Amino acid sequence: MTAPSIPISIDDPVNKAILAVSEDRIQGFQRDPIGAIAMASGVDADVVTERLRAMLEAGVIRRVRQTLLATSLAAGALCAWNVSPEQLQAAFDYLANEDPFSGHVVIRSTDAETAGSQYRLWTTLKVPQGYAIERYAEWLGGRIGARSWRLMPAKRLFALGVGHTRRRGMEPGARADEPARVIDTNIVQLDELQWRVLTALKRELEPGRSCATCGGRERTKRRFRMRSSCRWPKGCPSWVSSGGFRHSSNT
C-alpha cells in the first residue's frame, strides 16, 4: 500500500520535476536510468525511486519501462477501414481488444460529403517478420466486415516527444531547439539472442523491484553472453532504436 506521506500528485513540485524528465528526456540504453533521471531533474536517486514507485502503485502512472522504436523490426502501416455504420462499433471493439497486431484504433468523425469520409475506422497495423501485411489485412478485413481498406506504409518516421508534464508550461507554437531526427523504416533481421535481449528490455518494472540499475537487470539475471553486435556500453545497438527509459502517464 502506498504510504500516505509520499506525495503522488503530478502537481507536486518534486514529482513534476521527475516526470518532466522521465516521460521522454532519457534517451538510449541507460545502465542506470534512475541515476540519469536524478541527474537531469536535480532530485536524489532514492527520492526518484520512491516517488515513481508510489505513483505507479497508486495508478497515477501506468508503467515504467524501456521504450523501443521498433519500426525496423516488422512491416507496419497506417490502415483506413471502410466499414458500414452498423458494423463500425463491433469492428472497433475487435481491433482494439482482440487483434494483437492492431494499435491506435480510432473512429473518426467526418463530413459525409468529403472524399474518403467512408473510411471512419483507422488503425496502425504491424505484423511479425515472415508474414505479409497485405494478406493479413485481407484476412482482417473479412473478419470485421470491411468493404474496403487502404494500407499506408510509412517511408520515413519522426519520433515525437510525449512529455505531457513538460509541455504543460510550453506556449502554443513553441519549437524544440533541434529538428526531429529522421528514422528509416528498412527491416533488419535479428538472431535468437537479439530477440531475447529485446524481450527482456521490454518488460515493465514491478513496483516492488529495486530499479537503481534496471537497465541491465534481465541481462544480468539471464547471464547472456553478448556478442559484440549486441553490446551497448554508451549507446544503442545498430539493429534497433531506443526511445529511452520512460514511464507512461495516465494524464
C-alpha positions in Angstrom: 0.0 0.0 0.0 1.3 3.5 -0.9 2.4 5.4 2.2 0.2 8.5 2.6 3.2 10.6 3.4 4.6 10.2 -0.1 3.0 12.7 -2.5 1.6 11.1 -5.7 0.1 14.2 -7.4 1.6 15.2 -10.7 1.4 18.8 -9.5 3.7 18.1 -6.6 6.9 20.1 -7.4 9.2 17.1 -6.9 7.0 14.8 -8.9 6.7 17.4 -11.6 10.5 17.7 -11.9 10.9 13.9 -12.1 8.1 13.4 -14.7 9.3 16.2 -16.9 12.5 14.2 -17.4 11.2 10.6 -17.2 8.4 11.0 -19.7 10.7 11.4 -22.8 14.0 13.0 -21.9 16.1 9.9 -21.1 17.3 8.7 -24.4 19.1 5.5 -25.4 20.0 2.5 -23.3 21.0 3.7 -19.9 22.8 1.3 -17.5 21.4 3.5 -14.6 18.2 5.2 -15.8 17.2 6.2 -12.3 20.5 7.9 -11.9 20.1 9.6 -15.2 16.7 10.9 -14.2 18.1 12.1 -10.8 21.0 14.0 -12.5 18.7 15.7 -15.1 15.9 16.5 -12.6 18.1 17.5 -9.6 16.2 15.1 -7.4 18.1 12.5 -5.3 18.0 9.0 -6.9 16.4 7.4 -3.8 13.6 10.0 -3.9 13.2 9.4 -7.7 12.7 5.6 -7.0 10.4 6.3 -4.1 8.2 8.7 -6.0 8.0 6.6 -9.2 7.1 3.6 -7.1 4.4 5.5 -5.2 2.8 6.9 -8.3 3.0 3.5 -10.0 1.3 1.8 -7.1 -1.4 4.5 -6.9 -2.1 4.2 -10.6 -1.0 7.8 -11.4 1.4 6.4 -13.9 0.6 3.1 -15.8 4.0 1.6 -16.3 7.8 2.2 -16.2 9.9 0.5 -18.9 12.4 0.8 -21.7 10.7 2.2 -24.8 11.9 0.8 -28.2 11.2 2.4 -31.6 10.8 -1.0 -33.2 9.9 0.4 -36.7 12.8 -1.6 -38.2 11.7 -4.9 -36.7 8.4 -5.6 -38.6 6.4 -4.4 -41.5 3.8 -1.8 -40.5 1.3 0.7 -41.9 -1.4 3.1 -41.1 -4.7 1.5 -42.2 -8.0 3.0 -43.0 -11.1 0.7 -43.0 -14.4 1.3 -44.8 -16.9 -0.4 -42.5 -20.7 0.0 -42.6 -22.2 2.1 -39.8 -24.0 -0.9 -38.5 -20.7 -2.9 -38.0 -18.5 0.1 -37.1 -18.6 -0.3 -33.3 -18.2 -4.1 -33.4 -15.2 -3.7 -35.8 -13.7 -1.1 -33.4 -14.1 -3.4 -30.4 -12.5 -6.4 -32.2 -9.5 -4.4 -33.4 -9.0 -2.7 -30.1 -9.5 -5.7 -27.8 -8.9 -8.9 -29.8 -6.4 -8.3 -32.6 -2.8 -8.4 -31.4 -1.4 -6.6 -34.4 -3.7 -3.6 -34.5 -3.0 -0.4 -32.4 -4.1 3.2 -32.0 -7.7 2.2 -33.0 -9.9 5.3 -33.5 -13.2 6.1 -35.1 -13.0 9.4 -36.9 -15.9 11.9 -37.2 -16.1 13.0 -40.8 -18.3 15.2 -43.0 -20.4 12.9 -45.3 -19.6 14.9 -48.4 -15.8 14.9 -48.1 -13.5 12.5 -50.1 -12.7 9.4 -48.1 -15.3 10.0 -45.5 -16.4 6.4 -45.7 -13.1 5.4 -44.1 -14.0 6.2 -40.5 -12.1 3.4 -38.7 -8.4 4.0 -38.6 -5.6 1.8 -37.0 -2.0 1.1 -37.2 -1.1 -2.4 -38.3 2.2 -4.3 -37.7 2.8 -8.0 -38.4 5.7 -10.2 -37.4 8.6 -10.9 -39.7 7.7 -13.7 -42.1 4.1 -12.5 -42.6 2.7 -10.4 -45.4 0.9 -7.4 -44.1 -1.3 -7.2 -47.3 -2.5 -10.8 -46.7 -3.2 -10.2 -43.0 -5.1 -7.0 -43.8 -7.2 -9.0 -46.3 -8.0 -11.6 -43.6 -8.6 -8.9 -41.0 -10.9 -7.0 -43.4 -13.0 -10.1 -43.9 -13.1 -10.7 -40.1 -14.5 -7.3 -39.3 -16.7 -7.0 -42.4 -14.8 -4.2 -44.1 -16.0 -3.2 -47.5 -12.5 -1.9 -48.4 -9.3 -0.7 -46.8 -6.2 1.2 -47.6 -2.7 0.4 -46.3 -0.3 3.4 -46.0 3.2 2.2 -45.0 5.5 4.9 -43.8 8.5 5.8 -45.9 10.3 7.8 -43.1 9.4 8.4 -39.4 9.9 11.1 -36.8 9.8 10.3 -33.1 7.7 12.8 -31.3 8.2 13.5 -27.6 5.4 12.5 -25.2 6.3 14.9 -22.4 2.9 15.8 -21.2 4.2 17.3 -17.9 6.9 19.2 -19.6 4.6 20.6 -22.3 2.1 22.0 -19.8 4.4 25.0 -19.4 5.1 25.5 -23.2 3.5 28.2 -25.2 1.4 27.2 -28.3 3.7 27.1 -31.4 6.9 26.6 -29.3 9.6 24.7 -31.1 12.4 22.4 -30.0 16.0 23.6 -30.3 16.8 21.0 -32.9 14.7 19.4 -35.6 13.4 15.9 -35.2 15.7 13.0 -36.3 14.5 11.1 -39.4 14.1 7.4 -38.8 14.5 4.8 -41.5 11.9 2.0 -41.9 14.1 -0.7 -43.5 13.5 -4.1 -41.9 16.5 -5.7 -40.2 17.0 -9.4 -39.3 17.7 -10.4 -35.7 19.1 -13.6 -34.4 17.6 -15.5 -31.5 19.9 -13.9 -28.9 19.0 -10.4 -30.0 15.3 -11.2 -29.8 15.8 -12.5 -26.3 17.6 -9.2 -25.3 14.7 -7.2 -26.7 12.1 -9.3 -24.9 14.0 -8.7 -21.6 14.3 -5.0 -22.2 10.6 -4.5 -22.9 9.5 -5.9 -19.6 7.8 -3.5 -17.3 9.3 -2.8 -13.9 7.3 -4.0 -11.0 6.7 -1.5 -8.1 8.5 -3.7 -5.6 11.6 -4.2 -7.7 14.6 -2.1 -6.9 15.4 -0.4 -10.2 18.6 1.5 -9.4 20.4 -0.5 -12.1 17.4 -1.8 -14.0 19.0 -1.1 -17.4 20.9 -4.3 -17.1 18.6 -6.3 -14.8 17.5 -9.0 -17.2 20.8 -9.2 -18.9 22.5 -10.0 -15.6 19.8 -12.3 -14.5 19.9 -14.4 -17.6 23.7 -14.2 -17.9 23.6 -13.5 -21.6 26.9 -14.0 -23.4 26.7 -10.9 -25.5 28.4 -10.8 -28.9 29.9 -7.5 -30.0 26.9 -6.7 -32.2 24.7 -6.8 -29.1 26.7 -4.6 -26.7 25.8 -1.0 -26.0 28.2 0.4 -23.4 27.2 4.0 -24.2 24.5 4.0 -26.8 22.1 2.0 -28.8 22.6 -1.3 -30.8 22.8 -0.7 -34.5 19.8 -3.1 -35.0 17.2 -1.2 -33.0 16.5 2.4 -32.0 15.7 3.2 -28.4 13.1 5.8 -27.4 14.7 5.7 -24.0 13.7 4.7 -20.5 10.4 6.2 -19.5 7.0 5.9 -17.8 3.6 6.0 -19.4 1.3 8.5 -17.7 -2.5 8.4 -17.2 -2.7 12.1 -17.6 
